[in-house]
Amino acid sequence: MIKKIGQTVRNKIHEYLYTSGYIGKLIIASILFVSRGKASRKILIMQLLFTYVEALPICSFLAVGIGTAVLFLGNSFLASLGQAKLTYDLLVLIVVRELGPLLIAFIVTARSATAIATEISSMVVGHEIEAYIATGVDPIGHLAAPRFIAVTLSLFFLNIYFSLFGLIAPSIVVQFISTTNIAEYFNALFQSLTVRDVLISLSKSLIFGMIISASATYYGFNAGRASTEIPMAGLRAVGNAFSTCILADVIITVMTYVL
């Protein structure tokens, strides 16, 4: 039993060191990405197209729906308590600070993490990664770094896009459910929205983007040789990205309220 416990601890330490080394090398490769060739830049552009551009419709739809629902429910409930002005604080809290970044992270995870992990694991099963190494091409710098950059940037800009739609769309709805005009709406909204809220939201989006892309590429490269490992790599990447993003969101939220 002692031998089994020791072996488990040693395997956990080895896994932790391996993961830390991979993340460090991925970050360095991303910083040095400007020196990569056209092939790597094409991967970056295609990943931006898939992760950012193609996700804009669903993000705008969700932003309009959530922003409108928060305004409608907040206006109905808080107005009955004589605290209608708190509706704008609630709108900023949910759309900008809390729900927006996390919801975008879930969308990107569901769409891109699975695709990236599946694609890279297919290359591992097909011995394409070995071919890259044999020809002197670093697979992390060529395959993982552009996806790491693209997913992080995509989540950052999608979060801004989501926040804008989630805050602007309710200004139209408010014309039908209250006597507040658009000028009064934006005046009250900007009084509730602070630079701190924006910085917290943007920092969350960057951290979530790095978590999702690192998790997807990590599990893609660590797939086994059997073809059954391909879907398993996608499932592991999605599960790890979901849980890590939620954990990171809790830590950041607690720190923002404590500090």
N, C-alpha and C positions, 0 to 999 in steps of 0.2 A: 504494500500500500504506500509506503514511504517512497519507494522507487517510482511509482506511478504519479504521486503528487509532485515529486521533483522533476519528472519528465514533463508534466503538464506546465509547471512553472517555467521551465526552460523553453518550452515551445512558445509560451505566451511572450516571454522576453524576446525571443528570436523574431516572432511575428511583429512585435512592437518596433524593434530596431529596423526590420526590413521595411515596414510601412513608413517609418520616419525617414529612412534613407530614400525611399521612392518619392515621397512628397518633396524632400529637399532637392532632389535631382530634377523633379518636374518644375519646381519654381525657378531653379537656375536656368533650365532649358527655355522656360517661358521668357525670362529676362533677356536671354541671348537670342530670342527668336528673330530679331531684326536682321541677323546675319544669315538666316535660312534662305533657301532658294525658292524659285517660283512654285515648285510642287507643294511645298509646305504652306505657302501663302494661299494656294488654291484650296487646300483643305480648310484653312481658316475661313475663307470667304464662303465656301459651301456650308460650313457648320453655322456661320452667322445667318445664312439664308434659311437654313432649316430651323434653327433654334429661335432666332429673333423674328425674322420677317414673317414666316409662316405661322407664328404664334400670336401675331398681332390681333387677328379677328377675335379669337376666343378670349384674349385678355381684355379687349375693349368691351366685349359683351358682358363678361363677368364684372368688370369695373362699373359699368353703367347700372347693372342690376343690383350690386351690393351697395353702391353709393346711394341709389334711389331708395332701397329698402331701409337703410340706416336712417336717412333723412325723414322718411315717412313715419317709421315707427318711433324714432326719437321725438319728432315734432308732435306726434299724437300723445305719447306717454308723458314726456317731460313738460309739454305745454299744460297738461292737466294738473301738474304739480307746481305750475308757475315758474318753471326753470327752462323755458324754451331756448334760452341762449346756450345752454349746455349741449344742445343738439350739434352745434358746430364743433365743440370739443370732442364729442363722441364720434363725429364723422372723421375728424383728423386722427383720432386715436385708432380707429378700426381700419380705415382705408390706407392711411399713410404709414403709421408706426407699426401696427401689429399684424393685421390680417393680410394686407397687401403684399409685403415681401414674402411671407410664408406661403400664401396661395400661389404666387408666381413661382416660387421654388418647387411646389408640388407639381405645377403644370410642366415646368422644364424637366423635372425628374421623370415624370411619366412619359414625356415625349422624347427627350434627348438621352437621358441616362441609359435607358434600355437600348436605344439604337446604338449608342457608342460602345457599350459593353458587348453587345451582340456582334457588332462589326469587328472589333478588335479580337474578340475570342474566336471568331471565324477565321481570322488571319493566323491566330495561334494554331488552331486545329489544322489549317491548310499549310502549315510550315512557312508561311510568308514572312513571319517575324524572323525566323532563322535565316531566310534569304536576305533580309535587310542587314542583319548583323554580319553575314558572310561577305557582303559587298561593302562593308564599312559604314553603313548608314545607321545612325542611332535611332532606334524606333521610338524612344521617348521624345527626343527632340523633333522627329519628323511627324509622328502620329499623335502623341499625347499633348505636347505643348500647344499646337494650334487649336486643339479642341478645348484645352484648359482656358486659353485666352478667350476663345469665341463664346463659350458657355458663360464665363464670368461677365464679359461685356454684355452679352444678350440679357442676362438676368438683371444687370444694372439698368439698362435702358428700358426693359420691359416693366420694371418697377416704377420708373419715372412715368412711363406711358400709362400704367394702371392708375397711379395716383392722380394724374391730370384728368383722366376720364372719370374717375370715381368722384372727383371734387367738382368738376365742371358740369357733368350731366345733371346732378340734382338741382342746379340753378334753374333749369327749365321746368322741372317738376314742381319746384317750390312756388311757381306762378299759379299753379292750379289748386294747391292745398293750403295756401296761406296768403296773407296780404303783403308779404315781403316781396319787394321787387329785386331785380338782379343786382343793382348797385348795393342795396342793403345786405343782400346775401353774401357778396364777395367781401364787403367791408367787415362783416361779422366773422367770415371765414378766415380772413387774413389776421384778424385779431387773435384767433385761436391757434393758427398755424405759426409755429416758431422755427427758428433755424435749427434748434436742438432736435425737433421732430424730423426735419428733413435729413439731418446728418445721421441720426439713428437709423432711419429707413434705408438710406444709401449704404451705410456700413453693413447692415444686415444683408442687403442684396449682394454685395461683393463677397461677403463671407459664405453665404449660401451658394453662390456660383462656384466658388473655389471648392467647396465641399462636394457638390454634385459632380463636377468635372473630374476631380481627383478620384472620387469613388468609382465612377464609371470606367475610367481608364485603368485604374488599379485592378479591379476585378476582371476586366477584359484581358489584361496581360497575364493574370494568374489562372486562367482557364486551363483545364486539363487537355489531354490529347483526344479524348473521345468526343464525338459529335454531340452527345447528350450534355456536354458541359456548356454548350453555347447558350441555351435558354437559362441554365442555372446561373451563368455569369450575369445575365441581365437581371434576374431576380435578386441576386445578392447585392448588385449595385443599387437597385431601387430601394431595397430594404435598408441598406446601410445609409444611403443618402437621406431617406425619410427620417430615420431615427436620429441621425447626427444633426440634421437641420433643426429638428424640434428641440434637441438638447441645446444646440447653440442659441436658438431663439430664447429659450428659457433663461440661459445664462446671461445673455445680453440684456434682456428685459429686467431681470433682477438687478443687474449692475447699474442700469440707468435709473432705477428707482432708489437704490441704496446710496449711490455716489451723488 
